[in-house]
Amino acid sequence: MNDYLLAIIGMALATQIPRLVPAFTGAEKIKNRYVSRFLSSIPLAALGTLIVPGVFTVGGSVLIGLLGGLASLLMAYKGINIMLNIIISSLFVSALIYFI
C-alpha cells in the first residue's frame, strides 16, 4: 500500500475516532476539560501537518511560502472570513510566483 494512502488513512482515523467515541458511548459532553481540549485540538494538529510542509515548498522558494503564510496569518488575526482568506492568500502567492 502506498505510504501516502497510509498517512491519509492514519490522519483520518486519528481525527474521527475520538469524535465518534462519545456518539457510540452515549456521553453527551466530556466532563474532563483537559480531555475535551485535547480532542478538540486534534483536527487543528492534523491540519497543521498538512499545511506547514506546503508553506516551505510552494513556488520553489521558502520566502514565497513564508510571505504567503504570513499574509494568511495576518488576515486570520484580523478576523477575515476563512474562504476569503484562502482566496486572497492563493492569489497573493500566485502573484509572488509570477513576479519573482
N, CA, C and O of each residue as an XYZ file, in Angstrom:
400
protein
N       0.853     -1.177      0.000
C       0.000      0.000      0.000
C       0.898      1.238      0.000
O       1.946      1.255      0.645
N       0.486      2.247     -0.711
C       1.242      3.473     -0.849
C       1.386      4.178      0.506
O       0.450      4.194      1.306
N       2.565      4.760      0.754
C       2.808      5.462      2.021
C       1.863      6.650      2.200
O       1.422      6.934      3.314
N       1.553      7.342      1.105
C       0.640      8.474      1.194
C      -0.749      8.031      1.614
O      -1.404      8.688      2.423
N      -1.186      6.933      1.069
C      -2.508      6.419      1.414
C      -2.558      6.021      2.890
O      -3.549      6.290      3.568
N      -1.510      5.391      3.385
C      -1.455      5.042      4.810
C      -1.476      6.289      5.681
O      -2.137      6.303      6.720
N      -0.765      7.331      5.278
C      -0.760      8.577      6.041
C      -2.147      9.208      6.070
O      -2.587      9.701      7.108
N      -2.827      9.193      4.944
C      -4.172      9.771      4.878
C      -5.138      8.980      5.752
O      -5.940      9.564      6.482
N      -5.063      7.666      5.680
C      -5.943      6.825      6.500
C      -5.643      7.023      7.979
O      -6.561      7.110      8.794
N      -4.364      7.096      8.329
C      -3.984      7.317      9.730
C      -4.483      8.648     10.261
O      -4.988      8.714     11.382
N      -4.350      9.717      9.471
C      -4.832     11.026      9.909
C      -6.352     11.044     10.023
O      -6.904     11.667     10.930
N      -7.023     10.366      9.110
C      -8.484     10.312      9.173
C      -8.939      9.589     10.436
O      -9.868     10.028     11.114
N      -8.278      8.478     10.743
C      -8.641      7.736     11.961
C      -8.329      8.537     13.220
O      -9.124      8.550     14.160
N      -7.179      9.203     13.245
C      -6.804      9.990     14.417
C      -7.771     11.145     14.640
O      -7.973     11.575     15.775
N      -8.358     11.639     13.583
C      -9.296     12.749     13.711
C     -10.702     12.269     14.051
O     -11.385     12.891     14.864
N     -11.139     11.179     13.445
C     -12.536     10.780     13.584
C     -12.827      9.879     14.781
O     -13.900      9.980     15.377
N     -11.909      9.015     15.137
C     -12.189      8.082     16.245
C     -12.504      8.814     17.549
O     -13.502      8.484     18.190
N     -11.695      9.800     17.974
C     -12.054     10.489     19.227
C     -13.386     11.225     19.149
O     -14.027     11.449     20.176
N     -13.804     11.598     17.962
C     -15.084     12.285     17.835
C     -16.255     11.303     17.795
O     -17.374     11.658     18.168
N     -16.009     10.090     17.353
C     -17.079      9.102     17.265
C     -17.302      8.349     18.570
O     -18.403      7.851     18.804
N     -16.293      8.253     19.419
C     -16.421      7.507     20.674
C     -17.570      8.035     21.531
O     -18.378      7.232     21.998
N     -17.683      9.355     21.761
C     -18.823      9.817     22.565
C     -20.180      9.509     21.928
O     -21.161      9.289     22.639
N     -20.241      9.492     20.608
C     -21.508      9.199     19.946
C     -21.956      7.772     20.213
O     -23.148      7.518     20.381
N     -21.013      6.837     20.254
C     -21.370      5.437     20.466
C     -21.463      5.056     21.934
O     -22.086      4.048     22.268
N     -20.859      5.837     22.814
C     -20.933      5.526     24.240
C     -22.104      6.221     24.909
O     -22.448      5.907     26.048
N     -22.721      7.168     24.204
C     -23.867      7.864     24.788
C     -23.480      9.048     25.640
O     -24.352      9.677     26.240
N     -22.216      9.373     25.716
C     -21.789     10.526     26.516
C     -22.126     11.804     25.765
O     -21.709     11.991     24.622
N     -22.871     12.667     26.403
C     -23.248     13.926     25.762
C     -22.073     14.892     25.707
O     -21.792     15.470     24.657
N     -21.400     15.065     26.805
C     -20.299     16.021     26.897
C     -19.189     15.389     27.713
O     -19.439     14.764     28.743
N     -17.973     15.555     27.252
C     -16.834     15.042     28.011
C     -16.609     15.981     29.185
O     -16.430     17.185     29.000
N     -16.618     15.444     30.362
C     -16.576     16.258     31.568
C     -15.166     16.765     31.900
O     -15.011     17.858     32.445
N     -14.157     15.983     31.578
C     -12.786     16.384     31.871
C     -12.357     17.451     30.861
O     -12.347     17.203     29.656
N     -12.005     18.630     31.358
C     -11.703     19.730     30.439
C     -10.407     19.499     29.673
O     -10.274     19.968     28.542
N      -9.448     18.787     30.262
C      -8.194     18.513     29.567
C      -8.405     17.551     28.396
O      -7.843     17.739     27.317
N      -9.207     16.537     28.620
C      -9.519     15.585     27.551
C     -10.318     16.287     26.458
O     -10.078     16.061     25.272
N     -11.251     17.123     26.845
C     -12.058     17.855     25.881
C     -11.190     18.787     25.027
O     -11.368     18.859     23.811
N     -10.258     19.495     25.657
C      -9.361     20.380     24.912
C      -8.461     19.578     23.980
O      -8.201     19.997     22.852
N      -7.985     18.426     24.447
C      -7.135     17.585     23.613
C      -7.889     17.108     22.379
O      -7.375     17.181     21.263
N      -9.105     16.623     22.582
C      -9.890     16.102     21.470
C     -10.281     17.198     20.475
O     -10.377     16.946     19.274
N     -10.502     18.399     20.975
C     -10.866     19.481     20.057
C      -9.655     20.010     19.286
O      -9.825     20.658     18.253
N      -8.443     19.746     19.766
C      -7.248     20.235     19.065
C      -6.720     19.238     18.034
O      -5.847     19.592     17.241
N      -7.213     18.027     18.024
C      -6.723     17.022     17.076
C      -6.912     17.463     15.626
O      -5.963     17.351     14.849
N      -8.090     17.960     15.215
C      -8.211     18.386     13.815
C      -7.244     19.513     13.461
O      -6.723     19.541     12.346
N      -6.993     20.437     14.379
C      -6.041     21.511     14.110
C      -4.636     20.966     13.935
O      -3.886     21.441     13.083
N      -4.276     19.979     14.730
C      -2.949     19.379     14.605
C      -2.811     18.659     13.268
O      -1.771     18.751     12.615
N      -3.851     17.946     12.862
C      -3.800     17.255     11.570
C      -3.735     18.256     10.427
O      -3.007     18.044      9.458
N      -4.485     19.338     10.531
C      -4.456     20.368      9.507
C      -3.082     21.022      9.437
O      -2.580     21.311      8.351
N      -2.481     21.253     10.592
C      -1.142     21.842     10.622
C      -0.106     20.967      9.952
O       0.795     21.471      9.280
N      -0.224     19.662     10.126
C       0.749     18.768      9.491
C       0.567     18.732      7.982
O       1.497     18.376      7.258
N      -0.602     19.092      7.500
C      -0.819     19.140      6.060
C      -0.386     20.475      5.460
O       0.089     20.516      4.326
N      -0.543     21.558      6.202
C      -0.275     22.891      5.669
C       1.190     23.278      5.763
O       1.743     23.803      4.796
N       1.833     23.038      6.891
C       3.197     23.535      7.112
C       4.200     23.046      6.067
O       4.983     23.866      5.587
N       4.230     21.777      5.683
C       5.189     21.386      4.635
C       4.947     22.101      3.310
O       5.895     22.403      2.584
N       3.690     22.373      2.993
C       3.379     23.082      1.763
C       3.859     24.519      1.777
O       4.224     25.067      0.737
N       3.860     25.129      2.944
C       4.332     26.514      3.057
C       5.800     26.601      2.665
O       6.219     27.571      2.033
N       6.572     25.605      3.033
C       8.008     25.657      2.767
C       8.393     25.173      1.373
O       9.552     25.299      0.979
N       7.454     24.629      0.631
C       7.795     24.106     -0.691
C       7.072     24.798     -1.832
O       7.352     24.499     -2.993
N       6.156     25.707     -1.551
C       5.378     26.345     -2.614
C       6.264     27.271     -3.446
O       7.079     28.019     -2.907
N       6.097     27.210     -4.727
C       6.798     28.114     -5.627
C       8.289     27.888     -5.738
O       8.983     28.685     -6.370
N       8.797     26.838     -5.149
C      10.224     26.561     -5.223
C      11.074     27.470     -4.363
O      12.300     27.451     -4.471
N      10.448     28.268     -3.508
C      11.191     29.193     -2.650
C      10.552     29.246     -1.270
O       9.333     29.361     -1.143
N      11.370     29.163     -0.257
C      10.863     29.235      1.116
C      10.296     30.624      1.384
O       9.306     30.761      2.101
N      10.915     31.652      0.815
C      10.476     33.032      1.045
C       9.036     33.239      0.567
O       8.245     33.878      1.260
N       8.694     32.715     -0.593
C       7.329     32.868     -1.115
C       6.323     32.215     -0.170
O       5.278     32.793      0.127
N       6.636     31.031      0.293
C       5.741     30.341      1.222
C       5.589     31.075      2.535
O       4.484     31.175      3.070
N       6.691     31.591      3.061
C       6.623     32.324      4.322
C       5.816     33.614      4.176
O       5.040     33.967      5.064
N       5.997     34.310      3.068
C       5.222     35.539      2.847
C       3.729     35.225      2.705
O       2.887     35.940      3.250
N       3.406     34.159      1.976
C       2.008     33.751      1.840
C       1.409     33.310      3.167
O       0.269     33.648      3.484
N       2.181     32.554      3.941
C       1.711     32.127      5.258
C       1.526     33.298      6.203
O       0.567     33.331      6.974
N       2.438     34.261      6.149
C       2.324     35.455      6.992
C       1.096     36.278      6.601
O       0.380     36.780      7.467
N       0.858     36.414      5.297
C      -0.333     37.145      4.838
C      -1.606     36.462      5.327
O      -2.536     37.127      5.784
N      -1.646     35.147      5.232
C      -2.809     34.403      5.694
C      -2.982     34.518      7.206
O      -4.101     34.662      7.698
N      -1.892     34.455      7.926
C      -1.939     34.583      9.382
C      -2.462     35.955      9.798
O      -3.274     36.058     10.718
N      -2.004     37.003      9.127
C      -2.479     38.355      9.444
C      -3.972     38.511      9.146
O      -4.702     39.133      9.917
N      -4.414     37.945      8.032
C      -5.848     38.019      7.717
C      -6.673     37.241      8.740
O      -7.756     37.679      9.126
N      -6.171     36.101      9.175
C      -6.884     35.325     10.195
C      -6.940     36.095     11.509
O      -7.956     36.070     12.204
N      -5.857     36.774     11.847
C      -5.814     37.576     13.076
C      -6.827     38.719     13.016
O      -7.431     39.074     14.029
N      -7.009     39.294     11.825
C      -7.965     40.394     11.648
C      -9.408     39.891     11.618
O     -10.340     40.691     11.696
N      -9.602     38.576     11.506
C     -10.946     38.000     11.535
C     -11.621     37.924     10.180
O     -12.848     37.862     10.098
N     -10.830     37.928      9.117
C     -11.392     37.828      7.774
C     -11.961     36.420      7.569
O     -11.412     35.438      8.069
N     -13.047     36.340      6.841
C     -13.704     35.069      6.534
C     -12.681     34.079      5.974
O     -11.814     34.457      5.185
N     -12.781     32.829      6.377
C     -11.791     31.818      6.017
C     -11.719     31.585      4.506
O     -10.629     31.404      3.965
N     -12.851     31.586      3.827
C     -12.825     31.384      2.379
C     -12.174     32.561      1.664
O     -11.423     32.378      0.706
N     -12.466     33.768      2.134
C     -11.830     34.957      1.570
C     -10.328     34.926      1.842
O      -9.530     35.309      0.987
N      -9.951     34.477      3.019
C      -8.539     34.338      3.380
C      -7.835     33.372      2.424
O      -6.738     33.658      1.943
N      -8.459     32.247      2.157
C      -7.862     31.250      1.261
C      -7.702     31.813     -0.148
O      -6.659     31.638     -0.779
N      -8.734     32.485     -0.633
C      -8.689     33.036     -1.991
C      -7.613     34.115     -2.108
O      -6.812     34.100     -3.042
N      -7.598     35.048     -1.161
C      -6.620     36.138     -1.211
C      -5.201     35.604     -1.054
O      -4.295     36.040     -1.766
N      -4.996     34.667     -0.134
C      -3.659     34.096      0.066
C      -3.187     33.356     -1.182
O      -2.023     33.458     -1.568
N      -4.087     32.619     -1.804
C      -3.721     31.894     -3.026
C      -3.356     32.854     -4.150
O      -2.379     32.634     -4.867
N      -4.136     33.915     -4.304
C      -3.832     34.914     -5.330
C      -2.515     35.631     -5.030
O      -1.738     35.918     -5.940
N      -2.270     35.916     -3.755
C      -1.030     36.577     -3.351
C       0.187     35.704     -3.662
O       1.177     36.184     -4.215
N       0.107     34.425     -3.304
C       1.215     33.513     -3.576
C       1.407     33.321     -5.078
O       2.539     33.258     -5.559
N       0.297     33.228     -5.820
C       0.397     33.099     -7.273
C       1.064     34.323     -7.885
O       1.879     34.192     -8.797
N       0.726     35.509     -7.394
C       1.362     36.737     -7.889
C       2.841     36.756     -7.542
O       3.661     37.167     -8.363
N       3.193     36.320     -6.346
C       4.612     36.262     -5.965
C       5.389     35.309     -6.872
O       6.500     35.619     -7.303
N       4.800     34.151     -7.159
C       5.461     33.180     -8.031
C       5.644     33.769     -9.433
O       6.688     33.586    -10.060
N       4.629     34.469     -9.910
C       4.680     35.022    -11.261
C       5.719     36.140    -11.371
O       6.467     36.200    -12.347
N       5.762     37.023    -10.372
C       6.639     38.193    -10.472
C       8.049     37.977     -9.959
O       8.953     38.742    -10.295
N       8.252     36.957     -9.159
C       9.616     36.732     -8.620
C      10.322     35.667     -9.405
O      11.470     35.339     -9.107
